[in-house]
Amino acid sequence: MQEGKQLRDVTALTVPRVGRVEETGDPSLPYRLLDQDGIEVAAVSEFLLDMLADDDSPASLRSYAYELLAWFRFLWAVDVPWDRVGRAEARDFALWLKMVKKPPRPRRPDAPAPGSVNPVTGKRYAGENYAARTRRHARAVVRSFYEYHRDMHGRPLLNPFPKTKRAEDEHLNAHHNPMHALKHPVRRAPYQPKEPRRTPRGIPDQAFNELFAALPSHRDRALVAFYISAGPRASELLGVSRDRVSPGDQTIGVIRKGSRALQWIPASSDAFVWLRLYQQQIRPQALDGPEEPLWWTLRRPIRPLSYDAARMVFTRANETLGANWTLHDLRHSAAKRMVRDPKLSLTDVQWVLGHLHISTTEQYLEPAEDEVVAHVLAHHARQAAEPVKPVMPAPGYRSEVLQTLLGTAALGGGPA
């Protein structure tokens, strides 16, 4: 934007929901971005292809494609070509993401208001605006998109989303020791939202028991038992095949989300009991090949259980209890339970959860607010229940004088 031009009013800006991300079914480029006319955006496809060559997962490509779709929709609305953007467009995009409301989803008339707090769990429902973590991710994606084109083609000359202003901060973690916490820059980069402080919240034991009792089938009980005892991510457990279950060793083999490496992780004996009951229940239906999926739908026609289907099962159990727990809360709960065991080291927990940095595992050492309140109230209850120990006067002091000064109760008598 040239000097002297009127500033863009992002509050009055209308950004049409045009264009889309298309799943191609082609492993050489699983996703691509199409513009409002259905034409492939070549600059985005080239960037995604570079990500794939750099061994990024298809899930990462999908995530980046959707963030770039939001960026290109904004550019189409302000009528600025993607390779002619400047700091003004970066600033206005950051403002627009901060102020605009998310596209509304179909909601039941009795659905809780966005941003309200669930009375059972104490967790807040998603708000109407984009969260700070979402905006931080969007900025990081768009910045990496321009860094690629700047390095590969020399345009644009300057990245509209620059790094932090201090040069030494750019290489802050260049030689980072994974056993130590990551260092953070002295100040944030321009247009980067503040990183919210987040304490992982687990499901209390009593609430988990109620949730488990509300599950309708052996399959769902087996799933939740594996989630709460082994702590895999939702997609990792749903991707387990029949040949990656070892009841004798009491382990299951999951493909890790980040590294995509196979890891055999231990689970509780209860989880394998529920798994056996579930397998007996569906044995005449599901395929028995060793490479077939472990988890199937229970209704005909049977098909592999997807993440959305598993989430809906969990949602229905939540509705019975009036709660809003999520599948990922089970992973947090498993981590909380493990770190509370003094015989498990933090590196043991790190390995089971598949964390690259131990600093990620350390966040589970920090108690949630409700846990602190419960612990302190229990402390006060123990203090009140303890009998008052009589205070014996030191030699040379008369007891009647101390009673007048301190009260009868302090010396082991009745109420003062």
C-alpha positions in Angstrom: 0.0 0.0 0.0 1.5 3.3 -1.0 2.1 6.1 1.4 -0.8 8.4 1.7 -3.4 5.8 0.8 -6.3 5.3 3.1 -5.9 2.5 5.6 -7.8 -0.7 4.8 -10.8 -1.2 7.1 -10.6 -4.9 7.9 -13.7 -4.8 10.1 -15.8 -4.0 7.0 -14.0 -6.4 4.7 -16.0 -9.2 3.2 -13.9 -12.3 2.4 -16.0 -14.8 0.3 -15.5 -18.4 1.0 -14.3 -19.2 -2.5 -11.7 -21.7 -3.6 -11.1 -25.1 -1.9 -8.6 -27.7 -0.9 -8.9 -30.8 -3.0 -7.7 -34.3 -2.0 -6.2 -35.7 -5.2 -5.7 -39.3 -4.3 -2.2 -39.0 -5.9 0.6 -39.9 -3.4 2.9 -37.6 -5.4 0.8 -34.6 -4.4 -2.0 -35.6 -2.0 -3.6 -32.1 -1.8 -3.8 -29.0 -3.9 -5.4 -25.6 -3.7 -8.0 -24.5 -6.3 -9.0 -20.9 -6.8 -12.5 -19.5 -7.2 -12.6 -20.7 -10.8 -11.5 -24.2 -10.0 -7.9 -23.6 -11.3 -5.0 -25.1 -9.4 -2.8 -22.5 -7.7 0.6 -23.5 -9.0 2.6 -21.6 -6.4 0.9 -23.5 -3.6 1.3 -26.8 -5.4 5.0 -26.2 -5.8 5.4 -25.4 -2.1 3.4 -28.5 -1.0 5.6 -30.6 -3.4 8.7 -29.2 -1.7 7.2 -30.1 1.7 6.6 -33.7 0.5 10.1 -34.0 -0.8 11.3 -32.8 2.6 9.5 -35.9 4.1 6.5 -34.0 5.6 3.4 -36.1 6.1 0.2 -35.8 4.0 -1.6 -34.6 7.1 0.9 -31.7 7.3 0.3 -30.9 3.7 -3.4 -30.8 4.3 -3.0 -28.5 7.3 -0.8 -26.1 5.4 -3.1 -26.1 2.3 -6.0 -25.0 4.4 -4.0 -22.2 6.1 -2.9 -21.0 2.7 -6.5 -21.2 1.5 -7.4 -18.6 4.2 -4.5 -16.4 3.1 -5.4 -16.5 -0.6 -9.1 -15.8 0.1 -8.0 -12.7 2.0 -5.7 -11.7 -1.0 -8.5 -12.3 -3.5 -10.8 -10.1 -1.3 -8.4 -7.2 -1.2 -7.4 -7.8 -4.9 -3.6 -8.1 -4.3 -1.5 -10.7 -6.2 0.2 -13.1 -3.9 3.7 -12.1 -5.1 3.0 -8.4 -4.7 2.1 -8.4 -1.1 3.8 -6.3 1.6 3.8 -5.6 5.3 0.5 -3.8 5.0 -1.2 -7.0 3.8 0.5 -9.0 6.5 -0.7 -6.6 9.1 -4.2 -6.5 7.8 -4.4 -10.3 7.6 -3.3 -10.6 11.2 -5.9 -8.0 12.2 -8.6 -9.8 10.2 -7.9 -13.2 11.7 -8.0 -11.6 15.2 -11.3 -9.8 14.7 -13.3 -12.0 12.3 -15.7 -14.6 13.5 -15.2 -18.2 12.4 -17.7 -19.5 9.8 -20.8 -20.7 11.8 -21.4 -24.4 12.1 -24.9 -26.0 12.3 -25.8 -26.0 16.0 -28.7 -27.5 18.0 -31.0 -25.0 19.6 -30.0 -26.3 23.0 -26.2 -26.1 22.3 -24.1 -24.2 24.8 -23.0 -20.7 23.8 -19.6 -20.3 22.2 -17.0 -19.5 24.8 -19.1 -20.7 27.7 -17.8 -23.0 30.5 -19.1 -26.5 30.9 -20.3 -26.9 34.5 -19.3 -30.6 34.7 -15.7 -30.4 33.3 -14.9 -26.7 33.9 -13.6 -26.6 30.3 -14.5 -23.7 28.0 -16.2 -24.4 24.7 -14.6 -23.1 21.5 -15.3 -19.4 21.0 -16.6 -17.5 18.0 -13.2 -16.1 17.1 -10.0 -17.8 16.0 -7.8 -18.8 18.9 -4.3 -17.4 19.3 -2.7 -20.8 18.5 -4.7 -21.0 15.3 -3.5 -17.5 14.3 0.1 -18.3 15.2 0.0 -21.4 13.0 -1.5 -19.5 10.1 1.3 -16.9 10.3 4.0 -19.6 10.5 2.5 -21.4 7.4 2.3 -18.2 5.3 5.8 -17.1 6.3 7.3 -20.5 5.3 5.4 -20.3 2.0 7.1 -17.0 1.2 10.5 -18.1 2.5 10.4 -21.0 0.0 9.5 -18.8 -3.0 12.0 -16.1 -1.9 14.8 -18.7 -1.7 13.8 -20.6 -4.8 12.7 -17.8 -7.2 13.9 -14.6 -5.5 10.4 -13.1 -5.2 9.1 -11.4 -3.3 12.3 -9.6 -2.2 11.1 -9.4 1.4 8.9 -11.8 3.3 5.7 -10.0 4.4 5.9 -11.8 7.7 9.5 -11.1 9.0 11.4 -12.9 11.7 12.0 -11.5 15.2 13.8 -8.2 15.1 16.9 -9.4 16.9 19.3 -11.2 14.7 20.7 -13.4 17.5 17.2 -14.7 18.2 16.9 -16.3 14.7 19.4 -19.0 15.7 18.4 -19.3 19.3 17.8 -23.1 19.2 20.2 -24.0 16.4 22.2 -26.4 18.7 19.3 -27.2 21.1 19.8 -30.1 23.5 16.5 -32.1 23.5 16.9 -32.7 27.2 16.6 -29.0 27.9 13.7 -26.6 27.5 13.5 -24.6 24.3 14.6 -21.0 24.5 12.2 -18.3 23.4 13.2 -15.1 21.6 13.4 -11.9 23.7 10.5 -10.5 21.7 7.9 -11.8 19.4 8.1 -11.5 15.6 5.9 -8.8 14.0 2.2 -9.8 13.8 2.8 -12.9 15.8 0.1 -13.5 18.5 1.2 -14.0 22.0 1.6 -17.7 22.9 -1.1 -18.6 25.4 -0.1 -20.4 28.6 -1.6 -23.8 28.5 -1.7 -26.4 31.2 -2.8 -29.9 30.0 -6.0 -30.9 31.7 -6.7 -34.5 32.6 -10.0 -36.2 33.4 -10.4 -36.7 37.2 -10.6 -40.4 38.2 -14.3 -40.2 39.3 -15.3 -38.4 36.1 -13.4 -41.0 34.0 -15.3 -43.8 35.7 -18.6 -42.1 34.9 -17.5 -41.6 31.3 -16.4 -45.2 30.9 -19.7 -46.4 32.3 -21.5 -44.3 29.7 -19.8 -46.1 26.8 -22.3 -48.3 24.9 -20.1 -51.1 23.4 -17.0 -53.3 24.1 -15.3 -51.6 21.1 -15.6 -48.2 22.7 -14.5 -49.5 26.1 -11.4 -51.1 24.5 -10.6 -47.9 22.6 -10.8 -45.7 25.8 -8.9 -48.3 27.9 -6.0 -48.1 25.4 -6.1 -44.3 25.3 -6.1 -44.0 29.1 -3.4 -46.6 29.7 -1.0 -46.2 26.8 -1.6 -42.5 25.9 -1.5 -42.7 22.1 -2.9 -39.9 19.9 -6.3 -40.6 18.6 -5.2 -41.1 15.0 -2.3 -43.3 16.1 -4.6 -45.8 17.9 -7.2 -45.8 15.1 -4.4 -46.7 12.6 -3.4 -49.9 14.4 -3.7 -53.1 12.3 -4.4 -56.6 13.5 -0.8 -57.7 13.2 0.4 -54.9 15.5 -1.3 -56.2 18.6 0.7 -58.5 21.0 -1.4 -59.6 24.0 1.4 -61.8 25.2 3.8 -58.9 25.5 0.9 -56.5 26.5 1.9 -54.0 23.8 0.5 -52.5 20.6 2.4 -51.1 17.7 1.5 -47.5 16.6 2.8 -45.3 13.8 3.9 -42.1 15.5 2.4 -38.9 14.1 5.6 -36.9 13.7 8.3 -39.4 12.8 5.9 -42.0 11.3 8.0 -44.7 12.9 6.6 -47.9 14.3 6.7 -48.0 18.1 5.4 -50.8 20.4 4.0 -49.2 23.5 2.7 -51.0 26.6 -1.0 -50.9 27.7 -3.0 -52.2 30.6 -4.3 -55.8 30.8 -7.9 -54.4 31.0 -7.5 -52.9 27.6 -6.6 -56.3 26.1 -9.6 -57.9 27.9 -12.0 -55.3 26.4 -10.3 -55.8 23.0 -10.9 -59.5 23.1 -14.6 -59.0 24.0 -14.9 -56.6 21.1 -13.2 -59.0 18.7 -15.5 -61.8 19.7 -18.5 -59.5 19.2 -17.6 -58.7 15.6 -15.7 -61.8 14.5 -18.4 -63.0 12.0 -18.3 -59.6 10.4 -14.8 -58.0 10.3 -12.0 -59.2 8.1 -9.4 -61.3 9.8 -6.3 -60.6 7.6 -3.2 -59.5 9.6 -2.9 -56.2 7.8 -6.6 -55.4 8.2 -7.6 -52.5 10.5 -8.2 -53.4 14.1 -11.1 -51.0 14.6 -14.4 -51.3 12.6 -17.8 -49.7 12.7 -20.5 -51.8 14.4 -23.3 -51.1 11.9 -23.6 -52.6 8.5 -22.0 -52.1 6.0 -18.9 -52.4 8.2 -16.0 -50.2 7.4 -12.8 -49.1 9.2 -13.5 -46.8 12.1 -12.6 -43.2 11.2 -11.6 -40.4 13.5 -14.8 -38.6 13.0 -16.9 -41.7 13.9 -14.8 -42.3 17.0 -15.3 -38.7 18.0 -19.0 -38.9 17.6 -19.2 -42.0 19.9 -17.3 -40.0 22.5 -19.6 -37.0 21.9 -22.7 -39.1 22.6 -21.2 -40.3 25.9 -20.4 -36.7 26.8 -24.0 -35.7 26.1 -25.2 -38.4 28.5 -23.1 -36.8 31.3 -23.5 -33.2 30.2 -19.7 -33.0 29.7 -17.3 -31.8 27.0 -14.3 -34.1 27.3 -12.3 -34.8 24.2 -10.4 -37.8 22.9 -7.2 -35.8 23.4 -8.1 -35.3 27.1 -7.6 -39.1 27.5 -4.0 -38.7 26.3 -3.5 -35.8 28.8 -5.0 -38.0 31.5 -2.7 -40.9 30.7 0.3 -38.6 30.9 -0.9 -37.2 34.3 -1.3 -40.6 35.7 2.1 -41.7 34.6 4.0 -38.7 35.9 2.3 -39.1 39.3 3.9 -42.6 39.7 7.2 -42.1 41.5 8.6 -45.3 40.0 8.3 -44.0 36.5 10.9 -41.6 35.3 10.1 -38.6 33.2 12.1 -40.1 30.3 9.9 -43.2 30.6 6.8 -41.1 30.1 8.5 -39.2 27.3 9.2 -42.4 25.4 5.7 -43.8 25.9 4.0 -40.5 24.7 6.4 -40.2 21.8 7.6 -36.7 22.7 10.6 -35.4 20.8 11.6 -33.0 23.6 11.4 -33.8 27.3 10.3 -30.2 27.8 7.0 -31.2 26.2 6.6 -34.0 28.8 7.5 -31.6 31.7 4.3 -29.6 31.2 2.4 -32.5 32.8 4.3 -31.9 36.0 2.5 -28.6 36.4 -0.9 -29.1 38.2 -4.1 -27.6 36.8 -5.9 -24.9 38.8 -8.6 -27.2 40.0 -6.1 -29.7 41.2 -4.2 -27.1 43.2 -7.5 -25.9 44.8 -8.5 -29.5 45.7 -5.1 -30.2 47.2 -5.1 -27.1 49.4 -8.6 -27.7 50.6 -7.6 -31.2 51.6 -4.7 -29.7 53.4 -7.0 -27.4 55.4 -9.3 -30.3 56.2 -6.4 -32.3 57.5 -5.2 -29.4 59.6 -8.7 -28.9 61.1 -9.0 -32.6 61.9 -5.7 -32.8 63.8 -6.1 -32.4 67.6 -4.6 -29.3 69.1 -1.4 -30.0 70.9 -1.1 -28.4 74.3 1.6 -25.8 74.8 3.6 -26.4 77.9 4.8 -23.2 79.6 8.5 -22.7 79.7 10.2 -22.8 83.1 9.8 -19.5 84.9 6.4 -18.6 83.4 3.2 -18.8 85.4 0.4 -20.7 83.5 -2.3 -18.3 84.6 -0.4 -15.4 83.0 0.0 -17.4 79.7 -3.7 -18.2 79.8 -4.6 -14.5 80.0 -2.2 -13.7 77.2 -2.8 -16.7 74.8 -6.1 -18.1 75.8 -7.1 -21.4 77.5 -7.2 -23.4 74.2 -3.6 -22.7 73.4 -2.6 -24.4 76.6 -4.7 -27.4 76.0 -7.8 -26.3 77.9 -11.3 -25.6 76.7 -12.3 -22.9 74.3 -10.9 -19.5 75.2 
